[in-house]
Amino acid sequence: MALRSARTSKKAGGRGPAPAAPEPAPRVRGRGAPARPGDIPKPVAGAWLVRGKDGRLTAYAQTGDGLVRWTETGVGAAHWTGPDRLPLPHKGAVLSMAATQSPEGYVHLVAIRRRPAPEGGKPPIDLMHAIQFQTGRPLRDWASIASPYRDHTKAARMGIPAVLTDSESSLHVYVQNAEGRISYRQQNPKGRFGDWERASVEGTPVTGQVHAASRDDGVIDILGPAAGRVLHWRRERHDAPFARIEDQEPAGAVLPGTLSSEHTGPGRITYFWRDGATSRVRAWRPGADPVDLGGPGAGPLSVLRTPVDGVDCTILAGQGQDGRPVLAAYPTEDEDAGANWVPSGEPCRGTPALALDGMGRVALAAIGEDGSLRLTRQKPEEGLALEAWTRVAGA
């Protein structure tokens, strides 16, 4: 399938080259205040561009005290509301945040927060959880799900959370902990969180952010980077412990924080990461060797599986070496076909996001260096040609 780069528009709905002059710093609306100096939004980890049950897209970005949110005013609309500022309760600093979407379309957000230090003490750190049930509606109140540690020094060494919802729509939260192991906590079918648990590492420490994925048969896999290999755990049932799958652990160095995945067949997941030495993309399925897909750059990939010209395709989006979004596509599970990486748009903050909009078009979003939301969509023609980039403007 042909990939063609999208140009950047001067304004929402327009076409043409990018303006030469820098754009003003974003003003964060919704609860009033402009963005604070140095508090430019950046994408949350995981699914930061999602389609709700009503077909509208929502984008989420992390700020120093919470997040901002943009929402389409209609299915496939050119105008959006936002950015709406959604701070966490009480004072504190958001260290990291991740998002996932349940089968019903609910968006779960999990943040690691550092609260102000008590007099003579260290700043407490905990994890916070909130849900958005419907597109554009308020978040349900943030609630603490505590931390695996009472020791605040150890809590400060936790990695960015990895989150997923299982086949019963229960939320699972995984973090790299202070000992190089994996701590996790999950909801039961009634929505209550159990205690924090740990997956054994057996002397091989995890060296970066972990990644968790749920297969369509309910099996959950966790991957974690380690020295010279990728560690692999599996849980076959909701109430079973995680077991190490050492005979399915591929060799290779993983650039920290770059693991991602996509369902690519019945009971099959393809995993992606960047090589620790070259920053090139690797694709891997258990039972096979990792495949080099090229595309050196930074950060994890956004992955979307969808037909293109009637062919089942896997589409990859990432941040290239020059900071611009890059896009590639290939027939699903046919990595030997190769991936042709095409740069598009202007430099961005963090990983661009892929989603299908309510009209079935591929949408590619990025957070600009100024904190604004940029978007391009698939043209109604053969291949994967994209429209000109637009800067999202509020309605």
Legacy VTK file of the C-alpha trace (Angstrom):
# vtk DataFile Version 3.0
C-alpha trace
ASCII
DATASET POLYDATA
POINTS 395 float
0.000 0.000 0.000
1.261 3.460 -0.884
2.128 5.884 1.897
2.235 9.566 1.158
3.281 12.331 3.489
0.815 14.937 4.695
1.652 18.627 4.647
0.940 20.945 7.545
-1.839 23.491 7.285
-1.699 27.108 8.396
-4.893 26.766 10.379
-7.614 24.228 11.090
-9.329 23.259 7.882
-6.736 24.996 5.682
-3.998 23.707 3.440
-0.511 24.865 2.664
2.968 24.954 4.127
3.644 25.393 7.814
3.958 29.000 9.034
7.494 30.202 9.534
6.767 32.094 12.740
6.451 30.137 15.997
2.935 29.739 17.335
1.957 31.139 20.732
2.044 29.010 23.859
-1.223 27.138 24.422
-3.913 28.458 26.723
-5.569 25.639 28.620
-9.310 26.220 28.767
-12.097 24.347 30.464
-11.255 25.194 34.052
-9.763 28.546 33.363
-6.044 28.953 33.628
-3.422 29.146 30.912
-0.715 26.496 30.894
1.990 27.293 33.399
5.496 28.070 32.097
7.255 24.788 31.423
3.975 22.866 31.745
3.393 22.129 28.074
1.132 19.084 27.571
2.633 15.806 26.355
0.880 12.557 25.403
-0.074 10.166 28.160
1.358 6.666 27.798
-0.762 4.056 26.064
-4.019 4.847 24.254
-4.099 8.654 24.213
-6.340 8.971 21.121
-9.536 6.913 21.491
-12.916 6.580 19.793
-15.952 6.494 22.055
-19.139 4.479 21.605
-20.722 7.478 19.890
-17.932 7.513 17.284
-16.248 10.715 18.476
-12.513 10.910 19.098
-10.933 12.133 22.331
-7.269 12.994 22.890
-5.535 13.097 26.287
-2.276 14.786 27.262
-0.459 14.931 30.581
0.359 18.159 32.414
2.206 18.872 35.626
-0.938 18.786 37.764
-3.240 16.524 35.744
-4.239 16.356 32.112
-5.907 18.214 29.274
-8.509 16.724 26.956
-9.723 17.529 23.427
-13.047 16.099 22.155
-14.589 16.050 18.674
-17.856 18.010 18.531
-19.286 15.444 16.106
-18.289 12.246 14.324
-15.408 13.154 12.011
-15.891 16.853 12.775
-13.296 19.485 11.962
-13.933 21.251 15.291
-13.150 20.009 18.769
-13.809 21.233 22.289
-10.855 21.884 24.537
-8.223 21.704 25.633
-10.190 21.159 28.848
-8.002 21.232 31.927
-8.637 18.297 34.310
-6.345 18.600 37.339
-5.926 15.897 39.943
-7.415 16.710 43.365
-5.308 18.467 45.970
-1.813 19.743 45.383
0.895 17.592 43.883
2.867 16.827 40.751
2.008 14.217 38.137
5.125 12.158 37.431
3.602 9.939 34.743
0.209 8.920 33.386
-1.175 6.101 31.230
-4.538 5.401 29.592
-6.424 2.384 28.288
-9.917 1.755 26.912
-12.242 -1.050 27.984
-14.427 -3.107 25.611
-17.408 -0.884 26.577
-15.478 2.198 25.534
-14.675 3.439 29.050
-11.331 5.227 29.335
-9.245 4.441 32.415
-6.496 6.866 33.444
-3.789 5.977 35.969
-1.290 8.558 37.235
1.702 8.389 39.548
1.503 11.490 41.736
3.961 13.122 44.128
2.221 14.998 46.924
3.756 17.880 48.905
6.145 16.719 51.601
5.045 17.027 55.199
7.247 19.170 57.394
10.555 17.382 57.861
9.499 14.440 55.703
9.730 13.112 52.168
7.018 13.707 49.561
4.505 10.826 49.512
3.952 9.103 46.151
0.847 7.178 45.179
-1.105 6.035 42.132
-4.412 7.657 41.191
-7.207 6.238 39.040
-10.130 7.870 37.215
-12.636 6.743 34.571
-14.389 8.560 31.751
-17.562 6.648 30.944
-18.856 8.717 28.014
-17.231 10.907 25.393
-16.975 14.512 26.540
-18.450 13.849 29.980
-16.628 14.661 33.227
-14.153 12.192 34.645
-15.316 10.153 37.583
-13.545 11.386 40.725
-9.886 10.498 41.000
-9.266 7.872 43.689
-5.982 6.696 45.171
-4.971 3.090 44.573
-1.988 3.608 46.884
1.525 2.398 46.102
3.393 -0.895 46.455
5.636 0.910 48.983
5.316 2.711 52.266
8.930 3.815 51.778
8.633 7.027 49.744
12.218 6.755 48.472
11.415 3.378 46.888
8.078 4.624 45.597
9.888 7.423 43.753
11.776 4.800 41.726
8.666 3.238 40.175
8.439 3.254 36.386
5.656 4.590 34.176
2.527 2.473 34.755
1.315 -0.011 32.158
-2.475 -0.454 32.157
-4.970 -2.729 30.448
-8.526 -3.984 30.811
-9.248 -7.683 30.523
-12.143 -9.565 28.935
-14.266 -8.787 32.012
-13.378 -5.056 31.738
-11.407 -5.206 34.981
-8.459 -2.821 35.159
-4.904 -4.108 35.663
-2.007 -1.825 36.657
1.660 -2.852 36.320
4.795 -0.938 37.321
8.503 -1.609 37.343
9.299 -1.394 41.044
12.362 -0.261 42.977
13.910 -3.758 43.037
13.722 -4.262 39.277
10.701 -6.509 39.632
7.081 -6.042 38.578
4.383 -4.926 40.992
0.777 -5.209 39.893
-2.715 -4.609 41.180
-6.024 -5.519 39.604
-9.727 -4.997 39.995
-12.041 -7.903 40.678
-15.220 -8.307 38.577
-17.072 -6.079 41.095
-14.636 -3.227 40.536
-12.708 -3.450 43.819
-8.911 -3.473 43.734
-7.027 -6.331 45.308
-3.699 -6.029 47.086
-0.456 -5.205 45.332
1.324 -8.356 44.172
4.688 -9.089 42.551
5.868 -11.155 39.629
9.130 -12.956 40.337
12.175 -11.941 38.299
14.469 -14.671 39.666
17.651 -12.617 39.792
17.230 -10.880 36.420
16.152 -7.281 37.041
13.799 -5.388 34.765
15.663 -2.372 33.425
12.819 -0.256 32.060
9.082 0.282 31.682
7.087 -2.948 31.379
4.320 -3.646 28.880
1.192 -5.760 29.409
-1.241 -7.135 26.827
-4.405 -9.219 27.073
-5.095 -11.800 24.360
-8.597 -12.335 23.008
-8.735 -15.640 24.926
-8.140 -13.819 28.244
-4.469 -14.756 28.653
-2.337 -11.849 29.897
1.323 -11.445 28.936
3.847 -9.061 30.468
7.094 -8.077 28.753
9.945 -6.306 30.464
13.373 -5.245 29.170
16.436 -6.736 30.849
20.156 -6.964 30.119
20.419 -8.538 26.669
16.921 -10.019 26.560
13.207 -9.400 26.872
11.620 -11.026 29.921
8.227 -12.668 29.428
5.531 -13.636 31.917
2.116 -15.154 31.272
-1.045 -15.659 33.291
-3.497 -18.173 31.887
-6.443 -17.397 34.205
-7.799 -14.415 36.111
-6.990 -15.981 39.491
-3.653 -17.612 38.547
-0.162 -16.262 39.297
2.159 -15.028 36.563
4.633 -17.643 35.335
7.935 -16.884 33.636
8.112 -18.154 30.020
11.880 -18.338 29.686
11.851 -20.483 26.550
9.978 -17.684 24.734
12.243 -14.805 25.706
13.984 -13.232 22.720
17.551 -12.001 22.952
18.305 -8.372 22.299
18.612 -4.990 23.964
15.443 -2.904 24.283
15.495 0.883 24.368
13.717 1.639 27.680
10.106 2.725 27.425
9.533 1.546 23.844
7.486 -1.659 24.186
4.056 -1.774 22.528
1.793 -4.390 20.926
-1.220 -5.161 18.746
-3.534 -8.154 18.291
-2.649 -9.632 14.913
-4.504 -12.964 14.870
-6.661 -15.307 16.979
-4.813 -15.656 20.295
-1.766 -13.882 18.818
-0.114 -10.600 19.714
2.770 -8.949 17.890
5.126 -6.921 20.078
7.218 -3.970 18.997
10.178 -2.159 20.529
13.216 -0.127 19.578
16.620 -1.773 19.569
18.817 -0.470 22.367
21.837 0.007 20.082
20.280 1.324 16.870
16.820 2.651 17.938
15.401 0.698 14.943
12.017 -0.982 15.288
11.799 -4.693 16.083
8.647 -6.820 15.672
8.278 -10.104 17.561
5.781 -12.878 18.180
6.400 -15.680 20.676
7.984 -18.664 18.965
9.808 -16.601 16.328
12.854 -14.354 16.147
12.528 -10.552 16.249
12.365 -8.897 12.806
14.044 -5.593 11.975
11.549 -3.088 10.504
13.909 -0.114 10.302
12.534 3.315 11.199
15.081 4.572 13.779
13.666 7.156 16.168
12.593 7.736 19.747
9.899 6.390 22.051
7.321 3.625 21.661
5.112 3.070 18.624
1.402 3.541 18.192
0.009 0.484 16.381
-3.273 0.072 14.509
-4.538 -2.985 12.625
-7.042 -2.184 9.871
-7.710 -3.043 6.194
-6.075 -0.833 3.560
-7.306 -1.422 -0.004
-8.836 -4.682 1.227
-5.553 -5.933 2.712
-5.291 -6.638 6.465
-2.546 -4.209 7.463
-0.595 -3.189 10.538
0.072 0.547 10.663
2.892 1.924 12.809
3.426 5.522 13.910
6.368 6.858 15.878
8.647 9.808 16.388
11.495 9.936 13.880
15.078 10.966 14.428
14.267 14.578 13.564
11.334 14.658 15.999
8.672 14.504 13.266
5.950 11.834 13.122
6.811 8.880 10.890
4.349 6.350 9.501
4.715 2.848 8.039
2.372 0.020 7.062
2.744 -3.607 6.005
0.484 -6.677 5.594
-0.297 -8.005 9.049
2.184 -10.637 10.284
4.168 -10.363 7.039
7.146 -8.503 8.458
9.341 -9.894 5.679
7.490 -7.530 3.317
9.330 -4.685 5.040
8.142 -1.281 6.206
8.645 1.973 4.325
8.805 4.836 6.831
7.389 8.184 5.693
7.904 11.397 7.721
4.966 13.757 8.058
4.125 17.062 9.719
6.192 19.049 12.212
8.270 17.920 15.224
6.110 16.642 18.054
6.210 15.811 21.742
6.239 12.093 22.451
4.603 9.363 20.408
1.984 10.199 17.762
-1.299 8.299 18.123
-3.309 6.214 15.655
-7.036 5.477 15.742
-9.952 4.826 13.422
-12.407 7.716 13.500
-16.175 7.303 13.465
-16.188 7.287 9.659
-13.668 4.445 9.477
-10.742 6.645 8.433
-7.251 6.290 9.861
-6.554 9.295 12.092
-3.024 10.274 13.106
-2.615 12.758 15.964
0.414 14.420 17.524
1.065 16.918 20.286
3.069 19.799 18.829
6.134 21.240 20.525
3.895 24.099 21.677
1.443 21.663 23.301
-1.265 21.986 20.647
-3.116 19.008 19.171
-2.355 18.318 15.487
-4.350 15.901 13.356
-4.412 14.344 9.898
-6.808 11.776 8.458
-6.841 9.270 5.649
-7.943 10.557 2.250
-10.825 8.796 0.420
-8.552 7.251 -2.193
-6.378 4.191 -2.703
-3.457 3.566 -0.388
-2.832 5.325 2.872
-2.605 8.908 1.662
-3.155 11.502 4.380
-4.752 14.927 4.304
-2.885 18.073 5.260
-2.175 18.365 8.966
-4.451 20.725 10.894
-4.020 22.359 14.243
-7.152 21.475 16.210
-9.181 24.573 17.034
-11.970 24.687 19.601
-15.553 25.042 18.451
LINES 1 396
395 0 1 2 3 4 5 6 7 8 9 10 11 12 13 14 15 16 17 18 19 20 21 22 23 24 25 26 27 28 29 30 31 32 33 34 35 36 37 38 39 40 41 42 43 44 45 46 47 48 49 50 51 52 53 54 55 56 57 58 59 60 61 62 63 64 65 66 67 68 69 70 71 72 73 74 75 76 77 78 79 80 81 82 83 84 85 86 87 88 89 90 91 92 93 94 95 96 97 98 99 100 101 102 103 104 105 106 107 108 109 110 111 112 113 114 115 116 117 118 119 120 121 122 123 124 125 126 127 128 129 130 131 132 133 134 135 136 137 138 139 140 141 142 143 144 145 146 147 148 149 150 151 152 153 154 155 156 157 158 159 160 161 162 163 164 165 166 167 168 169 170 171 172 173 174 175 176 177 178 179 180 181 182 183 184 185 186 187 188 189 190 191 192 193 194 195 196 197 198 199 200 201 202 203 204 205 206 207 208 209 210 211 212 213 214 215 216 217 218 219 220 221 222 223 224 225 226 227 228 229 230 231 232 233 234 235 236 237 238 239 240 241 242 243 244 245 246 247 248 249 250 251 252 253 254 255 256 257 258 259 260 261 262 263 264 265 266 267 268 269 270 271 272 273 274 275 276 277 278 279 280 281 282 283 284 285 286 287 288 289 290 291 292 293 294 295 296 297 298 299 300 301 302 303 304 305 306 307 308 309 310 311 312 313 314 315 316 317 318 319 320 321 322 323 324 325 326 327 328 329 330 331 332 333 334 335 336 337 338 339 340 341 342 343 344 345 346 347 348 349 350 351 352 353 354 355 356 357 358 359 360 361 362 363 364 365 366 367 368 369 370 371 372 373 374 375 376 377 378 379 380 381 382 383 384 385 386 387 388 389 390 391 392 393 394
